[in-house]
Amino acid sequence: MKDDFENAHHYFDKSLEPVKKYNVLIFFNTYTYLANLEEKKGNRQKALVYYHKSLANIKKVGDRNATRRRYKYLADHYRSYNWEMTSLKNMS
């Protein structure tokens, strides 16, 4: 069962269903976990999209400490892969 990425992704997606259904405001951790999962799978681009979604939710709810941590995750991600900073718009 180690590295059962598909199953993990399935359950993360399921965890977002009530978020959408009940308009839950705070869900950035789920996107962070999805980013980590995609990074382990080698999908760096997809991981970056999830990191940005996480950051957007953090900013919306106004969690300054989480904002700082998420920017660190993003900086580490860019540094690890020697990517230049690009906007999420260019990622799509």
N, CA and C atoms as an extended XYZ file, in Angstrom:
276
Properties=species:S:1:pos:R:3:atomname:S:1:resname:S:1:resid:I:1 pbc="F F F"
N         0.810       -1.198        0.000 N   MET     1
C         0.000        0.000        0.000 CA  MET     1
C         0.855        1.265        0.000 C   MET     1
N         2.157        1.113        0.222 N   LYS     2
C         3.028        2.276        0.230 CA  LYS     2
C         2.960        2.973       -1.127 C   LYS     2
N         2.912        4.286       -1.086 N   ASP     3
C         2.854        5.104       -2.300 CA  ASP     3
C         1.604        4.835       -3.124 C   ASP     3
N         0.469        4.624       -2.472 N   ASP     4
C        -0.797        4.438       -3.172 CA  ASP     4
C        -1.365        5.819       -3.490 C   ASP     4
N        -0.736        6.466       -4.483 N   PHE     5
C        -1.058        7.842       -4.809 CA  PHE     5
C        -2.487        8.027       -5.310 C   PHE     5
N        -2.945        7.109       -6.136 N   GLU     6
C        -4.291        7.241       -6.697 CA  GLU     6
C        -5.345        7.201       -5.595 C   GLU     6
N        -5.189        6.279       -4.673 N   ASN     7
C        -6.128        6.162       -3.571 CA  ASN     7
C        -6.078        7.417       -2.695 C   ASN     7
N        -4.889        7.901       -2.420 N   ALA     8
C        -4.736        9.113       -1.606 CA  ALA     8
C        -5.398       10.298       -2.298 C   ALA     8
N        -5.163       10.438       -3.598 N   HIS     9
C        -5.744       11.550       -4.349 CA  HIS     9
C        -7.268       11.462       -4.319 C   HIS     9
N        -7.788       10.262       -4.448 N   HIS    10
C        -9.236       10.044       -4.413 CA  HIS    10
C        -9.831       10.571       -3.099 C   HIS    10
N        -9.192       10.248       -1.987 N   TYR    11
C        -9.717       10.673       -0.692 CA  TYR    11
C        -9.539       12.169       -0.452 C   TYR    11
N        -8.471       12.753       -0.974 N   PHE    12
C        -8.326       14.199       -0.878 CA  PHE    12
C        -9.426       14.890       -1.680 C   PHE    12
N        -9.705       14.361       -2.880 N   ASP    13
C       -10.792       14.926       -3.684 CA  ASP    13
C       -12.125       14.812       -2.952 C   ASP    13
N       -12.357       13.661       -2.323 N   LYS    14
C       -13.597       13.472       -1.566 CA  LYS    14
C       -13.690       14.462       -0.410 C   LYS    14
N       -12.555       14.796        0.184 N   SER    15
C       -12.584       15.737        1.309 CA  SER    15
C       -12.960       17.142        0.856 C   SER    15
N       -12.798       17.434       -0.431 N   LEU    16
C       -13.174       18.750       -0.947 CA  LEU    16
C       -14.667       18.842       -1.261 C   LEU    16
N       -15.349       17.705       -1.396 N   GLU    17
C       -16.781       17.720       -1.708 CA  GLU    17
C       -17.597       18.486       -0.662 C   GLU    17
N       -17.451       18.177        0.640 N   PRO    18
C       -18.230       18.953        1.626 CA  PRO    18
C       -17.798       20.420        1.696 C   PRO    18
N       -16.550       20.684        1.365 N   VAL    19
C       -16.068       22.065        1.347 CA  VAL    19
C       -16.898       22.860        0.347 C   VAL    19
N       -17.082       22.284       -0.831 N   LYS    20
C       -17.866       22.959       -1.866 CA  LYS    20
C       -19.354       22.960       -1.516 C   LYS    20
N       -19.849       21.821       -1.048 N   LYS    21
C       -21.268       21.682       -0.760 CA  LYS    21
C       -21.730       22.636        0.344 C   LYS    21
N       -20.940       22.750        1.412 N   TYR    22
C       -21.334       23.555        2.562 CA  TYR    22
C       -20.620       24.899        2.647 C   TYR    22
N       -19.919       25.247        1.573 N   ASN    23
C       -19.227       26.529        1.495 CA  ASN    23
C       -18.286       26.758        2.684 C   ASN    23
N       -17.486       25.747        2.984 N   VAL    24
C       -16.497       25.837        4.065 CA  VAL    24
C       -15.417       26.834        3.650 C   VAL    24
N       -15.057       27.716        4.553 N   LEU    25
C       -14.117       28.778        4.209 CA  LEU    25
C       -12.652       28.365        4.280 C   LEU    25
N       -12.303       27.497        5.217 N   ILE    26
C       -10.890       27.166        5.433 CA  ILE    26
C       -10.620       25.741        4.970 C   ILE    26
N        -9.842       25.626        3.882 N   PHE    27
C        -9.521       24.308        3.332 CA  PHE    27
C        -8.129       24.258        2.717 C   PHE    27
N        -7.297       25.221        3.078 N   PHE    28
C        -5.978       25.314        2.461 CA  PHE    28
C        -5.089       24.107        2.731 C   PHE    28
N        -5.261       23.451        3.870 N   ASN    29
C        -4.421       22.285        4.164 CA  ASN    29
C        -4.646       21.158        3.167 C   ASN    29
N        -5.878       20.981        2.732 N   THR    30
C        -6.155       19.935        1.745 CA  THR    30
C        -5.382       20.206        0.465 C   THR    30
N        -5.378       21.462        0.013 N   TYR    31
C        -4.609       21.789       -1.194 CA  TYR    31
C        -3.108       21.614       -0.966 C   TYR    31
N        -2.645       21.903        0.227 N   THR    32
C        -1.224       21.700        0.520 CA  THR    32
C        -0.881       20.213        0.463 C   THR    32
N        -1.741       19.375        1.036 N   TYR    33
C        -1.505       17.931        0.986 CA  TYR    33
C        -1.558       17.416       -0.446 C   TYR    33
N        -2.477       17.936       -1.250 N   LEU    34
C        -2.529       17.551       -2.665 CA  LEU    34
C        -1.251       17.980       -3.381 C   LEU    34
N        -0.747       19.154       -3.046 N   ALA    35
C         0.522       19.617       -3.640 CA  ALA    35
C         1.656       18.678       -3.267 C   ALA    35
N         1.726       18.302       -1.993 N   ASN    36
C         2.774       17.376       -1.547 CA  ASN    36
C         2.665       16.036       -2.268 C   ASN    36
N         1.432       15.565       -2.411 N   LEU    37
C         1.192       14.297       -3.104 CA  LEU    37
C         1.664       14.375       -4.555 C   LEU    37
N         1.284       15.442       -5.239 N   GLU    38
C         1.690       15.594       -6.647 CA  GLU    38
C         3.209       15.729       -6.779 C   GLU    38
N         3.811       16.390       -5.815 N   GLU    39
C         5.271       16.523       -5.844 CA  GLU    39
C         5.937       15.152       -5.700 C   GLU    39
N         5.418       14.319       -4.815 N   LYS    40
C         5.974       12.972       -4.648 CA  LYS    40
C         5.769       12.120       -5.899 C   LYS    40
N         4.688       12.390       -6.620 N   LYS    41
C         4.420       11.661       -7.861 CA  LYS    41
C         5.290       12.172       -9.009 C   LYS    41
N         5.954       13.313       -8.790 N   GLY    42
C         6.797       13.886       -9.837 CA  GLY    42
C         6.080       14.901      -10.709 C   GLY    42
N         4.853       15.245      -10.341 N   ASN    43
C         4.077       16.230      -11.099 CA  ASN    43
C         4.310       17.622      -10.519 C   ASN    43
N         5.455       18.184      -10.821 N   ARG    44
C         5.840       19.464      -10.232 CA  ARG    44
C         4.894       20.595      -10.615 C   ARG    44
N         4.478       20.606      -11.859 N   GLN    45
C         3.584       21.659      -12.339 CA  GLN    45
C         2.244       21.620      -11.600 C   GLN    45
N         1.687       20.418      -11.460 N   LYS    46
C         0.415       20.258      -10.770 CA  LYS    46
C         0.567       20.610       -9.285 C   LYS    46
N         1.697       20.237       -8.692 N   ALA    47
C         1.957       20.580       -7.291 CA  ALA    47
C         1.948       22.095       -7.115 C   ALA    47
N         2.554       22.784       -8.037 N   LEU    48
C         2.622       24.239       -7.970 CA  LEU    48
C         1.225       24.861       -8.030 C   LEU    48
N         0.367       24.314       -8.867 N   VAL    49
C        -1.007       24.808       -8.956 CA  VAL    49
C        -1.707       24.647       -7.610 C   VAL    49
N        -1.538       23.498       -6.972 N   TYR    50
C        -2.166       23.269       -5.659 CA  TYR    50
C        -1.580       24.183       -4.586 C   TYR    50
N        -0.271       24.440       -4.624 N   TYR    51
C         0.326       25.369       -3.667 CA  TYR    51
C        -0.294       26.764       -3.817 C   TYR    51
N        -0.497       27.178       -5.069 N   HIS    52
C        -1.099       28.487       -5.310 CA  HIS    52
C        -2.561       28.522       -4.846 C   HIS    52
N        -3.304       27.431       -5.048 N   LYS    53
C        -4.690       27.373       -4.572 CA  LYS    53
C        -4.727       27.450       -3.044 C   LYS    53
N        -3.795       26.772       -2.412 N   SER    54
C        -3.700       26.817       -0.960 CA  SER    54
C        -3.434       28.240       -0.486 C   SER    54
N        -2.491       28.892       -1.127 N   LEU    55
C        -2.141       30.263       -0.763 CA  LEU    55
C        -3.333       31.203       -0.966 C   LEU    55
N        -4.060       31.026       -2.043 N   ALA    56
C        -5.232       31.881       -2.301 CA  ALA    56
C        -6.263       31.735       -1.182 C   ALA    56
N        -6.492       30.507       -0.719 N   ASN    57
C        -7.450       30.300        0.358 CA  ASN    57
C        -6.939       30.901        1.661 C   ASN    57
N        -5.666       30.759        1.912 N   ILE    58
C        -5.081       31.325        3.136 CA  ILE    58
C        -5.254       32.838        3.155 C   ILE    58
N        -4.982       33.479        2.025 N   LYS    59
C        -5.128       34.932        1.958 CA  LYS    59
C        -6.588       35.336        2.160 C   LYS    59
N        -7.485       34.542        1.595 N   LYS    60
C        -8.916       34.856        1.719 CA  LYS    60
C        -9.374       34.821        3.176 C   LYS    60
N        -8.870       33.855        3.943 N   VAL    61
C        -9.293       33.750        5.342 CA  VAL    61
C        -8.431       34.607        6.275 C   VAL    61
N        -7.346       35.160        5.757 N   GLY    62
C        -6.535       36.094        6.526 CA  GLY    62
C        -5.614       35.480        7.557 C   GLY    62
N        -5.136       34.273        7.319 N   ASP    63
C        -4.223       33.615        8.259 CA  ASP    63
C        -2.787       34.020        7.909 C   ASP    63
N        -2.269       34.980        8.636 N   ARG    64
C        -0.947       35.525        8.311 CA  ARG    64
C         0.176       34.515        8.531 C   ARG    64
N         0.101       33.716        9.583 N   ASN    65
C         1.144       32.724        9.834 CA  ASN    65
C         1.158       31.665        8.734 C   ASN    65
N        -0.014       31.206        8.347 N   ALA    66
C        -0.090       30.212        7.271 CA  ALA    66
C         0.368       30.812        5.951 C   ALA    66
N         0.092       32.097        5.728 N   THR    67
C         0.553       32.767        4.500 CA  THR    67
C         2.070       32.720        4.425 C   THR    67
N         2.694       33.040        5.539 N   ARG    68
C         4.165       33.027        5.582 CA  ARG    68
C         4.716       31.628        5.283 C   ARG    68
N         4.108       30.617        5.893 N   ARG    69
C         4.570       29.234        5.669 CA  ARG    69
C         4.361       28.801        4.221 C   ARG    69
N         3.232       29.196        3.647 N   ARG    70
C         2.944       28.784        2.275 CA  ARG    70
C         3.912       29.434        1.295 C   ARG    70
N         4.247       30.704        1.541 N   TYR    71
C         5.251       31.346        0.690 CA  TYR    71
C         6.589       30.622        0.809 C   TYR    71
N         6.905       30.125        1.991 N   LYS    72
C         8.136       29.350        2.158 CA  LYS    72
C         8.065       28.066        1.337 C   LYS    72
N         6.917       27.363        1.376 N   TYR    73
C         6.754       26.151        0.555 CA  TYR    73
C         6.967       26.477       -0.921 C   TYR    73
N         6.354       27.580       -1.354 N   LEU    74
C         6.496       27.965       -2.758 CA  LEU    74
C         7.942       28.298       -3.106 C   LEU    74
N         8.596       29.050       -2.244 N   ALA    75
C         9.999       29.405       -2.492 CA  ALA    75
C        10.867       28.147       -2.554 C   ALA    75
N        10.636       27.225       -1.621 N   ASP    76
C        11.393       25.972       -1.632 CA  ASP    76
C        11.123       25.179       -2.907 C   ASP    76
N         9.869       25.164       -3.322 N   HIS    77
C         9.495       24.433       -4.539 CA  HIS    77
C        10.210       25.031       -5.751 C   HIS    77
N        10.139       26.348       -5.904 N   TYR    78
C        10.811       27.002       -7.030 CA  TYR    78
C        12.317       26.776       -6.968 C   TYR    78
N        12.887       26.901       -5.777 N   ARG    79
C        14.326       26.730       -5.622 CA  ARG    79
C        14.747       25.290       -5.944 C   ARG    79
N        13.963       24.330       -5.497 N   SER    80
C        14.283       22.924       -5.724 CA  SER    80
C        14.332       22.580       -7.202 C   SER    80
N        13.485       23.211       -7.960 N   TYR    81
C        13.392       22.872       -9.380 CA  TYR    81
C        13.954       23.966      -10.278 C   TYR    81
N        14.624       24.949       -9.657 N   ASN    82
C        15.257       26.036      -10.402 CA  ASN    82
C        14.293       26.697      -11.386 C   ASN    82
N        13.082       26.894      -10.933 N   TRP    83
C        12.087       27.561      -11.762 CA  TRP    83
C        12.102       29.043      -11.470 C   TRP    83
N        11.782       29.810      -12.472 N   GLU    84
C        11.604       31.228      -12.248 CA  GLU    84
C        10.189       31.442      -11.735 C   GLU    84
N        10.008       32.490      -10.965 N   MET    85
C         8.672       32.791      -10.452 CA  MET    85
C         7.762       33.150      -11.625 C   MET    85
N         6.660       32.416      -11.741 N   THR    86
C         5.673       32.720      -12.771 CA  THR    86
C         4.313       32.781      -12.100 C   THR    86
N         3.412       33.475      -12.720 N   SER    87
C         2.092       33.592      -12.128 CA  SER    87
C         1.284       32.330      -12.384 C   SER    87
N         0.283       32.112      -11.589 N   LEU    88
C        -0.612       30.972      -11.758 CA  LEU    88
C        -1.289       31.045      -13.106 C   LEU    88
N        -1.533       32.252      -13.596 N   LYS    89
C        -2.178       32.413      -14.887 CA  LYS    89
C        -1.341       31.752      -15.993 C   LYS    89
N        -0.032       31.859      -15.891 N   ASN    90
C         0.846       31.265      -16.894 CA  ASN    90
C         0.961       29.756      -16.737 C   ASN    90
N         0.504       29.228      -15.610 N   MET    91
C         0.608       27.804      -15.347 CA  MET    91
C        -0.468       27.017      -16.075 C   MET    91
N        -1.593       27.631      -16.334 N   SER    92
C        -2.736       26.908      -16.899 CA  SER    92
C        -2.537       26.562      -18.354 C   SER    92
